[in-house]
Amino acid sequence: MAKILEGSAMKFFDKWGIPVPNYVVVMDPDRLAQLGEANKWLRESKLVVKAHEAIGGRFKLGLVKLGLNLDEAVEAAREMIGKKVGTAEVRQVIVAEMLDHDAEFYMSIAGNKDGAELLVSKHGGVDIEDNWDTVRRVQIPVEKHPSIEELTALAEEAGFEGEIAQRVGKIASRLVLCFDNEDAQSIEINPLVIRKSDMRFAALDAVMNVDWDARFRHPDWDFKPVSEIGRPYTDAEQQMMDLDSRIKGSVKFVEVPGGEVALLTAGGGASVFYADAVVARGGTIANYAEYSGAPPDWAVEALTETLAQLPNIKHIIVGGAIANFTDVKATFGGIINGLRESKANGFLKGVKIWVRRGGPNEAEGLAAISKLKDEGFDIHVYDRNMPMTDIVDLALNS
């Protein structure tokens, strides 16, 4: 699953006929001023400027400005872009037309084991949670698309009347189309607003998650997924994500700045187990990483090289329990090649390597990686008889 930013979601909405306000996403305030010269709505509308990043509580942080003219919007963009919030940095803003409206509604759709569930409420905005009992929902089976008449009936059940109910039903139908055709996993519109004087609807805010592994089906996807860890993905993290999407099995990698212990562990459980052990013993981890599900040796090699380039590391822990089907010899082949290549490129100076592993062909794999001692590596190798976290103690006390 990959979360996408509001601007990308708005682009999908526009593609599938879901009404949105006029908007632009900019990384340079001067660019916004130039766009204002070419776009009448930027000059004549009241504007909203929001940090276009995955940062919670943007309004309280001063990262949402309302009711601005173009000059004020340019200044607001100048104030926001480059601002650091925790580990995140605002790199771009979304500037949208501020629409006067008479009511705020709620609409969402999310996948489940039986298909998807569509939710509609006559109450939206910040008060939706206080009015959750007003939500009406319908289950949509796999490969089924409800008729506009059925969705209009759902809107009427939620309290909408007449033409408004019909329009809500049509927008709901388009939301289902967007969900199905864009390999979405969930979409939330809050609020969906209406200006009754001209019956103009618009989705003012959106949260959308898509199946990132389905992007090969979508040549028009021109966005990157949003990091859920409070900052943008690094280039190394993005490269490993791309590699992971192309292989059988799995390789994962997340950087943790400032850590001294790099983790190259087998399986998600072992990864968390070793990370907890390092921290509990007063150490600092430099990353989260795992290889699991019998990935190809070249993918493990790429993961090893990526990990070996982390700055300031003093130890690498190659850890894992006893594998059921992941061939230790094969995956260790990738690790060995990755370590050799990293050393040849000037990395791993003064770094100690600690290995504990069991599983199919473990004897051959452990024997092969032990031979790195003869090549000048400071490496310590243990089999399944060594308690898993004892190598953490050995590393931190060495």
ABEGO torsion letter per residue (X at the ends): XBBBBAAAAAAAAAAAGBBBBBBBBBABAAAAAAAAAABAAAAABBBBBBBBBBBBGAAAAGABBBGBBAAAAAAAAAAABGBBBEABBBABBBBBBBBBBABBBBBBBBBBAAEBBBBBBABBEAAAAAAAAABBBBBBBBGBBBBAAAAAAAAAAAGBBEAAAAAAAAAAAAAAAAAAAAGBABBBBOBBBBBAAAGBBBBABBBBBBBAAAAAABAABABBBBBAAGBBBBAAAAAAAAAAAABBEBBBBBBBBGBABBBBBBEAAAAAAAAAAAAAAGBBBABBBBBBGGBBAAAAAAAAAAAAABBGBABBBBBEBBBAABBAAAAAAAAAAAAAAAAAAGBGBGBBBBBBBBEBGAAAAAAAAAAAAAAGBBBBBBBAABBAAAAAAAAAAX
